[in-house]
Amino acid sequence: SAVISQKPSRDICQRGTSLTIQCQVDSQVTMMFWYRQQPGQSLTLIATANQGSEATYESGFVIDKFPISRPNLTFSTLTVSNMSPEDSSIYLCSPGLGGHNEQFFGPGTRLTVL
Amino acid sequence: AQKITQTQPGMFVQEKEAVTLDCTYDTSDQSYGLFWYKQPSSGEMIFLIYQGSYDEQNATEGRYSLNFQKARKSANLVISASQLGDSAMYFCAMRGSGGGADGLTFGKGTHLIIQP
């Protein structure tokens, strides 16, 4: 499996500010998935980012709130904009490494918004 | 659209016993994949096992096996000889016919506690 890293691992932010989460993979990947896990909840897909095209957002998530960048095949960022306490969650990236029979996740970014 | 149902919010099991975690799914896709993940308190998502809809045999990975009953749309995880380190949240997930191009849909999870 690939090595997947995320920065920051955790952060505490003030409401109204924005945070950019970075995801780095040690191999080239076409697809990058971003998920949110609210406290005590399951994982929910935010968006799918394909290098060279606009990200596709799931119902309930919009680009203005969660802009995503994919500058190359090993890196992606997710920004959580104009944060509120409801954005307090773990955010995880998950690269599409090509194999359909496995799906790995980054270690996650634990965000607390005050 | 896919849907995953995990009906056991929490389970207590004695160490060394076998554990079965339930998962049922719903999809209109003919081709799909089913996944199980372990999430310890640290928050990381650990991939355990995968079952493809066309796989004829149940998947196994060490102490983990997947009891796949396609007609019943169930994909239960079986952990043999449970250990204290197995205590964690367990999530069942699936993706549809898009294969690696599709994200995963997750169930609500089961909190498994192994007691000594």
Chai-1 contact restraints between the chains, C-beta under 6 A:
chainA,res_idxA,chainB,res_idxB,connection_type,confidence,min_distance_angstrom,max_distance_angstrom,comment,restraint_id
A,F33,B,G103,contact,1.0,0.0,6.0,A-B,restraint_1
A,S42,B,F106,contact,1.0,0.0,6.0,A-B,restraint_2
A,S42,B,K108,contact,1.0,0.0,6.0,A-B,restraint_3
A,S42,B,G109,contact,1.0,0.0,6.0,A-B,restraint_4
A,L43,B,F106,contact,1.0,0.0,6.0,A-B,restraint_5
A,L45,B,G103,contact,1.0,0.0,6.0,A-B,restraint_6
A,T48,B,G103,contact,1.0,0.0,6.0,A-B,restraint_7
A,I90,B,G43,contact,1.0,0.0,6.0,A-B,restraint_8
A,G96,B,G100,contact,1.0,0.0,6.0,A-B,restraint_9
A,H100,B,G99,contact,1.0,0.0,6.0,A-B,restraint_10
A,H100,B,G100,contact,1.0,0.0,6.0,A-B,restraint_11
A,N101,B,Y50,contact,1.0,0.0,6.0,A-B,restraint_12
A,E102,B,F47,contact,1.0,0.0,6.0,A-B,restraint_13
A,E102,B,Y50,contact,1.0,0.0,6.0,A-B,restraint_14
A,F104,B,F47,contact,1.0,0.0,6.0,A-B,restraint_15
A,F105,B,M45,contact,1.0,0.0,6.0,A-B,restraint_16
A,P107,B,E44,contact,1.0,0.0,6.0,A-B,restraint_17
A,G108,B,G43,contact,1.0,0.0,6.0,A-B,restraint_18
